[in-house]
Amino acid sequence: MKIKVWGVRGSIPTPGESTLRYGGNTPCVEIVVPEDPESNRRDILIFDGGSGVRPLGNQIMKSYPEEIRVDIHLFFTHVHWDHIQGLPFFVPLFRNNTMIHFYGPDAEKLEETLRLQMYPDMFPVTLDDVISHIEFHSYTKTPRKIGPIEVVHQYVHHGTPGKVAGLKAEFEGRTFVYIPDVEPYDYHPEDDPPYDADQPGEQALIEFLDDSDFVILDTMFTNENYEQFRGWGHSPAEYAVDVSAKARVKKLGLFHYSPNCCDEKVEEIEKEMKELGSSLGLKVFGTREGMIIDLEEDPC
């Protein structure tokens, strides 16, 4: 299973010279679905529709002529602005021979929100104007099967309970987990340990991550600045490293970088987290736009 990163930033896109190395687009990750060369149909699996989904959409249009049927499966973790803002510029919406499935915690709320951001007062084109066929789906306990890949979800601690999901993709014994937004339930960097791993919510998170091959996890803050942002719904990088180590994760990708962090600061955090991860038996690296992670190989 291969993972391609299209957007890594949190809150708002941050284009410019200071974010060239890691990237400035907001969250979007593609899970590459194995293709059947004899089929005239392609499945595309995407987690989140931040501004990174725009270049992904452009790539889809270049890769597949319209005689090929394309089924796009876009799983949203939640509907905060930075996770949906790329959708109006996702050009496969205007591609013939295309089916787009939108998945989220609440299909009705997801449709309402996506329609609202393309309401005429806010955007010149509405969802009623799209050419592709679209459908909305709520998450259920039954895994969604996209080609040979199964997708499951679990709700995490970020704002309103039951409204924000972490996502897991499984294929041939390999597991990828994507949790771009999550916060510890009670975290005190000065304590040892800094959080209660026996708290039910923390236990559920660790179980969801358990023995995964690759995890992308919210690392918007660090212990140094977390206190001033407590309650904002995001994690210190040290917390992400610790819970991943407890869950016996093989590789952790830092993600959802603060819009205030330039490349030099992200690089500094990456170096520190690599050292911390190494002391706990965990491989850590900073995700970058354009990066392709092959779970059969070592991206670190």
N, C-alpha and C positions, 0 to 999 in steps of 0.2 A: 504494500500500500504506500502510495506517495502523497505527500501533502505539499501544496504550493501556497505560499503566503502572498497575499495581495494588499493587505493593510494591517498595520501594527500599532497605530497611534490611538490614544484615547481622547474622548471629549470633542475634539475639533480637528479637521485637517491642518497640517502644519507644513506647507510647502516652503522650500527655500534652501539656501546653502547650508544651514545648520542641521538639516535633517536628511541630507542626501544619502548617507551611508546606511541608516536603518530604515528610513522611509517616513513619509508624513501623512499617508492615507489612513483613514479610520478602519475598524476591523472588517476583514474579509479573508476567508481561508477556503481554498478549494481542495477537496479530497478527490484525487484522480480515480475515476471509475474505469476498471479494465474494459477495453473495447473488444467487441466481437467483430473481427474484420469482415465477416460475411454478412453482417447486419447493416441495414440501411437506416439504423436508428442509433442515437447516442444519448447516454445518460450523463448529466453533469450535476455534481453534488457540491453545494456551497454552504458554508456556515457564515452567516451574517452578511448584511448588505450595506456596510459602511462605504465610504468613498472609494475604497479599494475595489468595489464591485464594478465600477465604471471601466477601468482597463481590462478587467476580466471579461466583461461583456464585449468589449472591442475585440479581444482575442477570440472569443467564441464566433463572432461574425466573420473573422478572417479564416477560421479553421474549417468551417462547415458550410458548403454551398447549400442553397435552400432545398435541393432535392433530398437532402439528408434530414430525416426527422430528428429534432433535438428535444429531449425532455429534461428540463432544468428543475432541480429540487433545491430550493433555497430555505434553509432552516435558520430561523431567527432565535437568538437566545432571549431577546426581549426587544421592546420597541423604543428604547431610549434613542435620541436623535442620532448619536454617532454610529448606531448599528443599522440604521435604515436610510440614512441621508443620500446614499449613492443610488438608490433604486430609480429615482426619476431619470437618471442618466444611463440606465442599463439598457443598451440598445437592442438586446434580444427581445425586449417587450414589443418591438416593432418588426419582428422577423416572422415571415410566413413559415408554416410547417413546424411550429414551435408550441410546446406545452410547458407552462411554468406552474409548478406547485409551490405554494408558500406554506410553511409550517411554523407554528408558534404555540405558546402556552394556551392561547385563547383565539381561535380562528376568527370569531366575530370581532373581537377587539383589534386583532391584527389587521383585518380588512378595513375597519373603520379608520385606524391610524394611517395606514398606507394611502387610503383615499384622501384623507385630510391633508397630508403633505403635498398632494397633487391637486388639491382643490383650486379652482380657477383664481381665487384671490391670492394664492401662494405660488402657483406654477401654471404655465400656459397650456399644458397638456394633462388630461385627466386619465385615470385608469380605464375609463370607458372608451378612450381613444386608442388603446393599444391594439395591435394586430394579433399577437399571440393569444392563445387561450390560457386563462389563468384560473386556478382553483386554490382555495384556502382550507387548511387542515389544522385541527387542534392536536396537540401531543396526547398520546394515549400510552397505556402500559405495554401495548403490543409494539415490538420493534418495527421500524419502517425499513423495508428492504429496497435498496437502490442498486439494481444489478446484483452483484454478489456481496455488496456491503450492507451491513445492518447498522441502523442508527437508533440509539436509545437516548433518553434524557433523564436528568434529575434536577430538581429545583435547588437553588443555592441561595446563600444569604447576600442579597443585594437589593435593598429597598423593600418593596411590598412582597410578603411571603407568597409563594406559589405563582409568581409572575415572571421570574427570571430563571432560565434553564441553563445547565451545563449540558454539553452534548458529547456523545461517545460514538465513534465509528469503529466497527469490528470487521475484519476480513482475514480469513485463513489463519486464525490464531493470533493475529496482530491487532493491537488496540491503540487508537488515538483518542485523546480526551481534550476537549476545547472548553475552557471556562474563562472567558475574557474579563468578566466582572464578578468579583466575590470579595467579601470582607470577613475577617475573623469575628466571631461572636463577642469575644472579650479578649482584648490583646493589650499586654503591658510589656513593652520591650525591655524594661529594667528587671523583669522577673525571669526566673529560670525554672521551668519552661515559661515562655511568654504568653501561652494560652492553654486552655484546658482541653487536652486531646480527648478526654472522656465525655465532653459535652456532646449531646446527641447530634447536633448539627455538624460538629466537627468530625464526629465518628462517621456520619453518613458521607461527608465529603471524602474522607480518607478511603472509605470502602469503595466509592465510585471511582477513585483514582487507582485502586489497588492493582499493582503489577502491570500497569500500562506500559507500552513500549515508548510512547511519546505523549507528553502533556504540554499544552499551551495554557498558561495560567496568568491571571492578573498580577502584574508587578508594578503598579503605577507609582507607588511610594516606596520609601525605605524607612527603617526604624528612626532615622534621623529626623524625618519630617512628618511621620504618620500622625502624631498627636494633633497637629493643627488641622488635619483633614479627617479625623475620626468621625465615623458616621456618614461619610460620603459614598460608601459602598465599594471601596477598593482596598487592596492589600499592600502591606509592605513586602518587598521582594524576599526578605528573610523568612517571612511566614510561608510564602509559596515554596521556598526551598525546603523548609522543615516539614510541611505536610506531605510534599512529594516524596521526601526521603522516608517518612513514616509509612507511606503507601507503597514503598519499594518500586517507585517509578524508575524506568531506565534512563530516560532523557527528559529534561525540562526546558521548554522554550519560554524565555521572558517575553512579556507582551503587554499591550495597552499602556505604552509609554506615555508619561505625562506630556502635554503639549508644551510645557515649560522646560523640558529636558532636551538639550541639544545633543548631537551625536557624541561629543566628548563626555558629557555626563552619563549618557546611556552606556558608553563603553566602560566608564569607570564602574558603574553598577554591575555590568556584565562580568568584569574581572573579579570584583569582590564576591559575587554570587557563585562564580566558578570555583573560587577557593573554598567558600563555605560548603558548596555542594560536594566538592572532592573530600572534605573532611567527614561527610556523612555518607559517602559512597554513591553519590548522585552526579550524573553528568548534566551540566547546565550550559546553555548558550543563549545569546540574544537573538531573537528572530529578526529577520530583515525582509523587506519587500523583495519579491523575486526569488527568494530562497525556496528550494525544493528539498524536502526531507523524505528520503527513502527509508522506510522502516527496516529494510534489509541491510542498510548501511549505517555508518556512524557519522552524523552531521557535525559533531563537535570539533 
